[in-house]
Amino acid sequence: MTEQAIQLIAAVVVLAAFMLSQQGRMSTASPLYLLMNAVGTAVLAVLAGMNGDIGFLLLEGVWAAYSTWRLRVVLQPRVGRS
């Protein structure tokens, strides 16, 4: 698979999550939404780094890191909650 095909797939994953959330069909706090953002933006960040696109690397890298952190928070069991 070519680099551009990988970029397109990753971008579609991120855009699909965004469109579903805008339509009210997926919560931005749902694990699936966060996972789609984390994976899609991580792939785009790696490709941006490989191509020397610093601005895009910053954008996608921070987006991936934050989405991953939020996913961890959402999936983490809450102490004292039944």
Backbone bond lengths (Angstrom), bond angles and torsions (degrees), N, CA, C in turn:
res aa  C-N    CA-C-N  psi(-1)  N-CA   C-N-CA  omega(-1)  CA-C   N-CA-C  phi
1 M - - - 1.461 - - 1.527 108.11 -
2 T 1.310 116.70 136.36 1.455 120.20 -177.46 1.531 111.16 -78.32
3 E 1.304 114.40 161.29 1.466 120.07 179.19 1.520 111.64 -59.16
4 Q 1.312 116.93 -40.13 1.466 119.60 -179.83 1.520 111.59 -66.84
5 A 1.301 118.07 -36.83 1.466 121.02 177.59 1.525 109.85 -64.39
6 I 1.321 116.65 -41.02 1.471 120.95 177.89 1.529 109.90 -63.53
7 Q 1.333 116.63 -43.17 1.471 120.61 177.28 1.522 110.86 -59.13
8 L 1.303 117.04 -45.03 1.462 121.03 -178.32 1.530 111.15 -63.75
9 I 1.315 117.22 -42.90 1.467 120.43 179.18 1.529 110.14 -63.46
10 A 1.333 117.07 -45.32 1.473 120.79 179.69 1.528 110.48 -62.13
11 A 1.318 117.06 -42.93 1.468 120.80 179.41 1.528 110.99 -64.07
12 V 1.324 117.37 -40.01 1.467 120.87 178.97 1.524 110.39 -64.31
13 V 1.328 117.59 -38.03 1.468 120.88 178.10 1.527 110.15 -60.84
14 V 1.334 116.73 -47.78 1.470 121.01 -179.89 1.528 110.42 -64.70
15 L 1.318 116.69 -45.37 1.465 120.34 -179.02 1.521 112.06 -66.41
16 A 1.327 117.79 -35.07 1.464 120.49 177.79 1.528 110.27 -63.45
17 A 1.325 116.74 -43.66 1.466 120.07 178.03 1.530 110.18 -61.24
18 F 1.321 116.61 -43.91 1.463 120.92 179.64 1.529 111.20 -61.98
19 M 1.329 116.50 -47.25 1.464 120.14 -178.15 1.528 111.20 -64.28
20 L 1.328 117.21 -41.86 1.463 120.33 178.17 1.525 111.50 -62.95
21 S 1.320 116.63 -38.08 1.475 119.15 178.76 1.526 110.85 -69.30
22 Q 1.311 117.37 -38.27 1.460 121.02 179.23 1.527 111.97 -67.28
23 Q 1.319 116.76 -28.92 1.463 121.74 178.41 1.527 111.55 -84.46
24 G 1.321 117.38 -2.81 1.458 121.41 -179.35 1.522 113.21 76.75
25 R 1.320 117.02 15.97 1.458 121.28 -178.22 1.521 112.66 -95.85
26 M 1.341 116.94 -8.58 1.457 121.22 178.56 1.521 108.55 -148.91
27 S 1.317 116.22 129.33 1.463 120.91 178.72 1.530 109.75 -76.19
28 T 1.316 115.75 142.19 1.469 119.26 177.37 1.525 111.75 -70.76
29 A 1.325 117.06 -9.28 1.466 121.03 176.90 1.531 111.64 -99.23
30 S 1.334 117.35 0.83 1.467 119.55 -177.71 1.531 110.17 -76.20
31 P 1.328 116.16 146.57 1.463 119.39 177.92 1.533 113.11 -57.50
32 L 1.329 117.96 -37.66 1.464 120.14 -179.94 1.530 111.42 -64.35
33 Y 1.323 117.21 -43.80 1.459 121.22 178.22 1.533 110.52 -59.83
34 L 1.320 115.37 -47.57 1.463 120.10 -178.88 1.522 111.43 -65.56
35 L 1.330 117.07 -38.62 1.462 120.83 178.61 1.531 110.83 -65.41
36 M 1.325 116.46 -43.89 1.469 119.95 178.61 1.523 110.72 -60.46
37 N 1.324 116.92 -42.00 1.459 120.52 178.25 1.518 111.56 -67.79
38 A 1.319 117.34 -43.86 1.467 120.80 -178.33 1.532 111.22 -62.23
39 V 1.317 116.66 -46.68 1.467 120.38 -177.46 1.528 110.91 -70.20
40 G 1.314 116.53 -49.31 1.465 119.92 -178.19 1.518 113.08 -60.17
41 T 1.324 116.19 -46.28 1.468 118.94 -178.18 1.524 111.94 -73.93
42 A 1.331 118.44 -29.83 1.473 120.21 176.70 1.531 110.12 -64.82
43 V 1.318 116.02 -43.99 1.468 119.77 177.97 1.528 110.03 -61.60
44 L 1.326 116.59 -45.74 1.464 120.03 179.34 1.531 111.87 -63.91
45 A 1.327 117.44 -35.31 1.464 120.83 178.56 1.530 110.86 -66.38
46 V 1.313 116.64 -43.56 1.473 120.24 178.74 1.519 110.45 -61.12
47 L 1.322 116.48 -46.03 1.464 119.98 179.85 1.527 111.54 -65.13
48 A 1.322 116.90 -37.13 1.473 120.01 177.51 1.529 110.12 -64.37
49 G 1.339 116.06 -41.67 1.463 119.71 178.04 1.520 111.74 -63.41
50 M 1.327 116.85 -40.54 1.467 120.97 178.77 1.525 111.74 -63.53
51 N 1.321 115.86 -30.57 1.468 120.67 -178.34 1.526 113.50 -95.04
52 G 1.328 117.04 -1.06 1.466 120.54 179.55 1.516 114.22 74.25
53 D 1.332 117.78 21.95 1.469 121.91 178.23 1.527 108.87 -87.23
54 I 1.321 116.50 86.32 1.461 122.09 -170.91 1.528 112.57 -63.91
55 G 1.304 118.24 -44.52 1.464 121.05 -179.83 1.517 111.76 -62.28
56 F 1.314 115.90 -44.09 1.459 121.44 179.39 1.536 110.17 -68.36
57 L 1.334 116.37 -37.30 1.462 120.99 176.35 1.521 110.38 -61.15
58 L 1.326 117.37 -44.16 1.464 121.41 178.34 1.528 110.51 -61.13
59 L 1.318 116.80 -50.89 1.463 121.40 -179.06 1.530 111.47 -57.85
60 E 1.310 116.75 -54.65 1.462 120.86 -175.72 1.527 112.08 -70.96
61 G 1.330 117.05 -34.98 1.463 120.43 179.03 1.519 112.51 -65.17
62 V 1.319 116.43 -44.85 1.466 120.31 178.26 1.526 109.94 -67.15
63 W 1.314 117.38 -41.78 1.465 121.78 178.73 1.526 110.46 -60.79
64 A 1.322 117.08 -44.38 1.468 121.35 179.04 1.528 110.98 -65.09
65 A 1.321 117.11 -44.26 1.464 120.75 -179.39 1.528 111.22 -63.44
66 Y 1.323 116.71 -44.55 1.461 119.77 -179.45 1.532 111.22 -67.21
67 S 1.319 117.01 -42.22 1.467 120.30 178.54 1.529 110.85 -62.11
68 T 1.325 116.45 -40.69 1.464 121.05 178.72 1.522 110.28 -65.04
69 W 1.321 117.34 -43.30 1.468 121.30 178.62 1.526 110.81 -62.01
70 R 1.346 116.72 -45.48 1.471 120.26 179.14 1.529 111.40 -64.26
71 L 1.325 117.07 -38.12 1.459 120.57 177.73 1.527 110.14 -62.01
72 R 1.317 116.28 -41.71 1.466 120.50 177.88 1.525 110.68 -62.67
73 V 1.312 117.27 -42.74 1.464 121.67 178.85 1.528 110.59 -62.90
74 V 1.322 116.91 -45.16 1.459 121.65 -178.29 1.527 111.23 -64.55
75 L 1.312 117.35 -38.45 1.461 121.49 -176.63 1.526 114.10 -84.04
76 Q 1.322 116.15 -16.20 1.465 120.84 -177.91 1.522 110.33 -70.39
77 P 1.347 117.35 129.92 1.464 118.80 177.66 1.526 111.16 -63.78
78 R 1.291 115.82 140.12 1.465 120.73 -179.54 1.524 109.88 -88.96
79 V 1.305 116.54 127.18 1.456 122.58 -179.96 1.528 109.68 -71.83
80 G 1.321 116.91 133.87 1.457 121.32 176.58 1.509 114.31 81.11
81 R 1.311 116.60 6.82 1.474 120.36 -179.31 1.514 108.59 -107.02
82 S 1.319 116.94 133.13 1.474 118.60 179.93 1.488 112.35 -107.27
